[in-house]
Amino acid sequence: MELVNGKYQLEGGIDPLQLCKTHGTPLYVYEASTMQRQYERITKAFTYPKVHIHYACKALTNLAVMRLFREWGAGLDCVSIQEVQLGIMAGFKAEDILYTPNFAGFDEFDEAVKLGVKINIDAIPMLENWGLKHKDIPVCLRINPHLMAGGNEKISVGHIDSKFGISIHQLPHALRVVESQGLIVDGLHMHTGSDILDVDVFIRGAEILFEAARKFPNLKYIDLGSGFKVPYKVDDIETDVEELGEKLSTRFAQFCEEYGRELTLMFEPGKFLVSESGHLFARCTLVKQTTSTVFVGLDTGLNHLIRPMFYGSYHKIVNVTEPQFKPRIYTVVGNICETDTFGSDRRIAEVVEGDILCFYNAGAYGWMMSSNYNSRPRPAEVLIYNGKAHLIRKRETVADMVQNQLPVTP
Ligand SMILES: *Cc1c(COP(=O)(O)O)cnc(C)c1O
């Protein structure tokens, strides 16, 4: 979304205020062109020929969005069997889907085997289960290299007490299980969580995986996960994918030569691909001055965008109705009966009741983490594709919320 002659415009010159009038607020709007730009950035960053990007669809699991990534050539990264089912509905081939759950039951793995998708195992006891039932189905191992990814504890999953992955220090144990049961390991995987600031952290992780890879003769791919950071503020650092592509292409080719086979290099970004494409629009219900601050209250809350409260993420907020008014200092809050502060002491063009405000970076983990808390329906979703706005999810209704509820019968 851009300011053009003092007015905000979405892709194709679409007026966000008009969209809000048509579909109501709160409203999630995604620009396909931004998703495509990010997808192409990452694919073009690598000179190594066998790179495959799997879209981590938990970030934004709408079928229309998943279909776009399929058309552009991406595979899919799924963390539940239900995401796998949605991926197949969106037209992904089973072999282009990586199922990479955490603490999923064995029944889910059975289902994944039936569907024929690639399978990632992230615990030694599950590897032991594998030998009992699916010995002949190749698996990928999720290794935890214990990198500290960035500064935010809540979203770094590589540290020593993380529940994710098989610790690199347990590799000898994992190898005993693999060898004693004759398992076929065709991939190695790491995903150290969001917010890797630094290309060198990635490379360090890659080196740990390359070292481990020497012990597995049947590899077809190495998946370096995600952790790609996108900017939230003007001067924010983002992952320099171009630098990563350059450094890693050379190093990976060299590793493959040592290994003796050309492997596929995989990544599975979510946020990098969809965060910036998404905006959440909400209406100001009230401006309320207290003794210490001025609150702008919205017709949305932590039920629709929980990231700021859940892990302190920053979302830029602007006044779409009156972008030219003099900025004032506000604390922006939701309408939920919890403390749901979106941002404190924000400079926003003067807000009055009825103005439409917009949250940036709302494409990833926005709608997907939304809930019915306080029995407010979840927002509609609009995708702007080829200059046209498409409603890709209707606003929920009270009828939707009660459709699975049953009365007590005598
Ligand atoms: C969530 C997740 C991703 C995507 O992470 P982003 O920070 O959104 O890029 C990738 N791989 C796995 C296994 C995940 O669970």
PDBQT file of the ligand as one rigid body, heavy atoms in Angstrom, charges set to zero:
ROOT
HETATM    1  C1  LIG A 501       6.662 -21.791  10.901  1.00  0.00    +0.000 C 
HETATM    2  C2  LIG A 501       7.633 -22.575  10.165  1.00  0.00    +0.000 A 
HETATM    3  C3  LIG A 501       8.301 -22.011   9.076  1.00  0.00    +0.000 A 
HETATM    4  C4  LIG A 501       8.101 -20.595   8.621  1.00  0.00    +0.000 C 
HETATM    5  O1  LIG A 501       8.622 -19.653   9.486  1.00  0.00    +0.000 OA
HETATM    6  P1  LIG A 501       8.606 -18.098   9.091  1.00  0.00    +0.000 P 
HETATM    7  O2  LIG A 501       9.262 -17.428  10.227  1.00  0.00    +0.000 OA
HETATM    8  O3  LIG A 501       7.199 -17.682   8.926  1.00  0.00    +0.000 OA
HETATM    9  O4  LIG A 501       9.344 -17.956   7.824  1.00  0.00    +0.000 OA
HETATM   10  C5  LIG A 501       9.176 -22.833   8.398  1.00  0.00    +0.000 A 
HETATM   11  N1  LIG A 501       9.392 -24.114   8.771  1.00  0.00    +0.000 NA
HETATM   12  C6  LIG A 501       8.772 -24.684   9.819  1.00  0.00    +0.000 A 
HETATM   13  C7  LIG A 501       9.044 -26.089  10.155  1.00  0.00    +0.000 C 
HETATM   14  C8  LIG A 501       7.878 -23.923  10.554  1.00  0.00    +0.000 A 
HETATM   15  O5  LIG A 501       7.265 -24.495  11.605  1.00  0.00    +0.000 OA
ENDROOT
TORSDOF 0
